[in-house]
Amino acid sequence: MTATQVALLGVYALIVAVWPIRSLVLKVIAARLPFLDRSSPSLSLEESVPLVSAIIPAKDEEANLPFCLEAVGGQRYPRLEIIVIDDRSEDRTAQLALDQAIVDPRIRVLRNDRLPPGWTGKTWVLHQAANEARGEWLWFLDADTRHAPEYLGVMLEHARIHHAALVSVLPEQRCETFWERVVQPVAGIVLMQSFPLDQVNDDRASLAFANGQSILVRREAYDAAGGHVSVKHRFVEDIGLAAKVKELGRPIRVVMIRDLVACRMYATLGQLIRGWSRILYDALDRNPRRLLIRLLDPIVFCQSGQVALLAALGLLATHAAGPFPGSLLALSLVHHLLMYPVFRQVYTLAQRGSRHALWYPLANLVIDVILLRSIAMCFTGRVTWRGTSYGEDPSESIPAAAPRISDPEAATS
C-alpha cells in the first residue's frame, strides 16, 4: 500500500474506534435517565391540591383537538381548568372547542385573530392564555399530545419531591408513517446531544431545557421569569422559558416518559424537514457554527462508513491492485457492525419495539438536509411555519388584536 493509503486507513480506523466508546457512553446515559410511568408516585389528593390551568394552543387542529381534550378532561386530578386558544384556524378547531366547552364547564375558549410585531405565533397565544389563567400551576401542552389520566398527579409529585418550579417530559413518539419512524428518533438525538438531561437536571449547571409538548410551571416562577414576553421572539419558547426559570435559581426537571404521554409531531417528510429545521435553528441559538458541528458529526462518524463501503466495492469491482480495497472493505464492515447497536438503542429509546434502525443511513441523509436548512436560516433570518412567515424585521408582522373569550351558548344559537 502507498503511504497515502496507509494514512487513510489509519484516519478511518480512528473514526471507527469512536463507536465502541459511543456505545458504552449511551448505555451509561440510558441507565441513568430518569423515567416516569403510570406506576410512579402520584400527588396525594387527600389534602388540598393546587389549581392547575391547562393551556392548549390550537391552530388548525380539528383532527387532534377532540382527542387531546378528552385526555386532558380525563385527568384524575380534582382541580383543573382548561383553556383552549384558537390561533387563526381555518378549519373547525374553534367550533370543536366550543362544542366541548358546552359539555365540560372547565373549558374556556379564547380566540386570537392577529399576530403583533416581534412575536412568534405560539408565544403570543400562550401569553394571552396565561393572562386569563387562574391556576397556581400552568400546564402548557400541544394539541397533538395524548396524556394518560395519571399524568398530572405523577408530574406534580415529581415536582414536589425535587422542589422544581418547572417540570417537562420527553414523551413517547407516535410514529405512523415510514418517514416518522425512520427520522424522528435520530432528529431527537441530534437535539438532545446539545441538552444532556444530567446537566439539565443538575441545579448547579446553567444548561436548561423543556419540551413544549407538555410543560408544568409554577405561576409565580413563570411571572418572575417574565413569562412568554421574555421569549416572545423564540421558535423554541419552551427551551427559552426553562432557561429563564433556571436563571432565577429555581430547579427544573425533565424526564423520560413511558405510558404517560405520547405525541405525534409531524406526519409527512416535508413537515419533518421544515419542523426540525426550525427547532434546531432556534435551539442552537441561531448559531451557524454550532449547527455546522452537528452537521459534521454524522458526515464524519456515520456517513464515512457508507462512503468507505461503496469505495471499497468499487475498487474491488475494477480489480484494483494491492491490499487496500480489501482492508477498506473489512474496516467499513466493522464500522457498520459497531454503528448498528448504537442506532438500535437510539430507536428503541424513542419507539419501543422499533424495527427501523437499519434505515439509519437514510435518516442521516435527511438530518443533513435539515441541518443545512437550519444553517441557511442563520444567514437569511427567515422562517416560515404554520402559514406565517417571520423575518429579521419585526415590522413585517401584522398588528394583533386582543383575544376574546367566546360564549359557547351564543356560538350555538
Summary of the structure (lengths in Angstrom):
residues: 413
radius of gyration: 23.7
end to end distance: 85.3
largest distance: 85.3
contacts: 1359
relative contact order: 0.16
helix: 53%
strand: 15%
